[in-house]
Amino acid sequence: MKVFTQSVNFTADKSLIDYVEKKIAGLEKFHDKIVDAEVFLKVQNTSEKENKITEIKINIPGSEIVVKKQNKTFEEGVNIAIDSLKRSLKKAKEKQRSSLVE
């Protein structure tokens, strides 16, 4: 699966990109037909501590799943987004299975 990572308003270091790719690779356990993933890491210029926005878009045949989280760190945002994506991918797979049965 291809993972496209973009950092907005900052330059992501290699360890952050590796972390994101490793986490997203784990999603293949939940849905075997993931086409690719697009990850947007954005820093908002605000005075708030939670100024890191993590947006992950997973493309699967017939649809796409988008999750957007705002946290203090990108790692925290990625973890929460991945948990959310796991649930969404399980639902998508169940829906796909039930449509095959009918």
Contact map, one row per residue, 1 for C-alpha under 8 A:
111000000000000000000000100000000111100000000000000000000000000000000000000000000000000000000000000000
111100000000000000000000000000000011100000000000000000000000000000000000000000000000000000000000000000
111110000000000000001001000000000001111000000000000000000000000000000000000000000000000000000000000000
011111000000000000000000000000000001111000000000000000000000000000000000000000000000000000000000000000
001111100000000010000000000000000000011110000000000000000000000000000000000000000000000000000000000000
000111110000000000000000000000000000011110000000000000000000000000000000000000000000000000000000000000
000011111111000000000000000000000000000111000000000000000000000000000000000000000000000000000000000000
000001111110000000000000000000000000000111100000000000000000000000000000000000000000000000000000000000
000000111110000000000000000000000000000001110000000000000000000000000000000000000000000000000000000000
000000111111000000000000000000000000000001100000000000000000000000000000000000000000000000000000000000
000000111111100000000000000000000000000000000000000000000000000000000000000000000000000000000000000000
000000100111110110000000000000000000000000000000000000000000000000000000000000000000000000000000000000
000000000011111110000000000000000000000000000000000000000000000000000000000000000000000000000000000000
000000000001111111000000000000000000000000000000000000000000000000000000000000000000000000000000000000
000000000000111111100000000000000000000000000000000000000000000000000000000000000000000000000000000000
000000000001111111110000000000000000000000000000000000000000000000000000001000000000000000000000000000
000010000001111111111000000000000000000000000000000000000000000000000000000000000000000000000000000000
000000000000011111111100000000000000000000000000000000000000000000000000000000000000000000000000000000
000000000000001111111110000000000000000000000000000000000000000000000000001000000000000000000000000000
000000000000000111111111000000000000000000000000000000000000000000000000001001000000000000000000000000
001000000000000011111111100000000000000000000000000000000000000000000000000000000000000000000000000000
000000000000000001111111110000000000000000000000000000000000000000000000000000000000000000000000000000
000000000000000000111111111000000000000000000000000000000000000000000000000001100100000000000000000000
001000000000000000011111111100000000100000000000000000000000000000000000000000000100000000000000000000
100000000000000000001111111100000000000000000000000000000000000000000000000000000000000000000000000000
000000000000000000000111111110000000000000000000000000000000000000000000000000000000000000000000000000
000000000000000000000011111111100000000000000000000000000000000000000000000000000100110000000000000000
000000000000000000000001111111111100000000000000000000000000000000000000000000000000000000000000000000
000000000000000000000000011111110000000000000000000000000000000000000000000000000000000000000000000000
000000000000000000000000001111110000000000000000000000000000000000000000000000000000010011001000000000
000000000000000000000000001111111100000000000000000000000000000000000000000000000000000011001000000000
000000000000000000000000000111111100000000000000000000000000000000000000000000000000000000000000000000
000000000000000000000000000100111110000000000000000000000001100000000000000000000000000000000000000000
100000000000000000000000000100111111100000000000000000000111100000000000000000000000000000000000000000
110000000000000000000000000000001111100000000000000000000111100000000000000000000000000000000000000000
111100000000000000000000000000000111110000000000000000000111000000000000000000000000000000000000000000
111100000000000000000001000000000111111000000000000000011110000000000000000000000000000000000000000000
001111000000000000000000000000000001111100000000000000011100000000000000000000000000000000000000000000
001111000000000000000000000000000000111110000000000001111000000000000000000000000000000000000000000000
000011110000000000000000000000000000011111000000000011110000000000000000000000000000000000000000000000
000011110000000000000000000000000000001111100000000111100000000000000000010000000000000000000000000000
000000111100000000000000000000000000000111110000000111000000000000000000000000000000000000000000000000
000000011100000000000000000000000000000011111000001110000000000000000000000000000000000000000000000000
000000001000000000000000000000000000000001111100001110000000000000000000000000000000000000000000000000
000000000000000000000000000000000000000000111110001000000000000000000000000000000000000000000000000000
000000000000000000000000000000000000000000011111001000000000000000000000000000000000000000000000000000
000000000000000000000000000000000000000000001111101000000000000000000000000000000000000000000000000000
000000000000000000000000000000000000000000000111111000000000000000000000000000000000000000000000000000
000000000000000000000000000000000000000000000011111000000000000000000011000000000000000000000000000000
000000000000000000000000000000000000000000000001111100000000000000000111100000000000000000000000000000
000000000000000000000000000000000000000000111111111110000000000000000111000000000000000000000000000000
000000000000000000000000000000000000000011110000011111000000000000000111110010000000000000000000000000
000000000000000000000000000000000000000111110000001111100000000000011110010010000000000000000000000000
000000000000000000000000000000000000001111000000000111110000000000011110010011001000000000000000000000
000000000000000000000000000000000000001110000000000011111000000001111000000000001000000000000000000000
000000000000000000000000000000000000111100000000000001111100000001110000000000001000000000000000000000
000000000000000000000000000000000000111000000000000000111110000111100000000000000000000000000000000000
000000000000000000000000000000000111110000000000000000011111000111000000000000000000000000000000000000
000000000000000000000000000000000111100000000000000000001111101110000000000000000000000000000000000000
000000000000000000000000000000001111000000000000000000000111111110000000000000000000000000000000000000
000000000000000000000000000000001110000000000000000000000011111100000000000000000000000000000000000000
000000000000000000000000000000000000000000000000000000000001111100000000000000000000000000000000000000
000000000000000000000000000000000000000000000000000000000011111110000000000000000000000000000000000000
000000000000000000000000000000000000000000000000000000001111111111000000000000000000000000000000000000
000000000000000000000000000000000000000000000000000000001111001111100000000000000000100100000000000000
000000000000000000000000000000000000000000000000000000111100000111110000000000000000000000000000000000
000000000000000000000000000000000000000000000000000000111000000011111000000000001001100000000000000000
000000000000000000000000000000000000000000000000000011110000000001111100000000001000000000000000000000
000000000000000000000000000000000000000000000000000011100000000000111110000011011000000000000000000000
000000000000000000000000000000000000000000000000011111000000000000011111000010000000000000000000000000
000000000000000000000000000000000000000000000000111111000000000000001111110110000000000000000000000000
000000000000000000000000000000000000000000000000111100000000000000000111110110000000000000000000000000
000000000000000000000000000000000000000000000000010100000000000000000011111110000000000000000000000000
000000000000000000000000000000000000000010000000000111000000000000000011111111000000000000000000000000
000000000000000100110000000000000000000000000000000000000000000000000000111111100000000000000000000000
000000000000000000000000000000000000000000000000000000000000000000000011111111110000000000000000000000
000000000000000000000000000000000000000000000000000111000000000000001111111111111000000000000000000000
000000000000000000010010000000000000000000000000000001000000000000001000011111111100000000000000000000
000000000000000000000010000000000000000000000000000000000000000000000000001111111110000000000000000000
000000000000000000000000000000000000000000000000000000000000000000001000000111111111000000000000000000
000000000000000000000000000000000000000000000000000001110000000000111000000011111111100000000000000000
000000000000000000000011001000000000000000000000000000000000000000000000000001111111110000000000000000
000000000000000000000000000000000000000000000000000000000000000000000000000000111111111000000000000000
000000000000000000000000000000000000000000000000000000000000000000100000000000011111111100000000000000
000000000000000000000000001000000000000000000000000000000000000010100000000000001111111110000000000000
000000000000000000000000001001000000000000000000000000000000000000000000000000000111111111000000000000
000000000000000000000000000000000000000000000000000000000000000000000000000000000011111111100000000000
000000000000000000000000000000000000000000000000000000000000000010000000000000000001111111110000000000
000000000000000000000000000001100000000000000000000000000000000000000000000000000000111111111000000000
000000000000000000000000000001100000000000000000000000000000000000000000000000000000011111111100000000
000000000000000000000000000000000000000000000000000000000000000000000000000000000000001111111110000000
000000000000000000000000000000000000000000000000000000000000000000000000000000000000000111111111000000
000000000000000000000000000001100000000000000000000000000000000000000000000000000000000011111111100000
000000000000000000000000000000000000000000000000000000000000000000000000000000000000000001111111110000
000000000000000000000000000000000000000000000000000000000000000000000000000000000000000000111111111000
000000000000000000000000000000000000000000000000000000000000000000000000000000000000000000011111111100
000000000000000000000000000000000000000000000000000000000000000000000000000000000000000000001111111110
000000000000000000000000000000000000000000000000000000000000000000000000000000000000000000000111111111
000000000000000000000000000000000000000000000000000000000000000000000000000000000000000000000011111111
000000000000000000000000000000000000000000000000000000000000000000000000000000000000000000000001111111
000000000000000000000000000000000000000000000000000000000000000000000000000000000000000000000000111111
000000000000000000000000000000000000000000000000000000000000000000000000000000000000000000000000011111
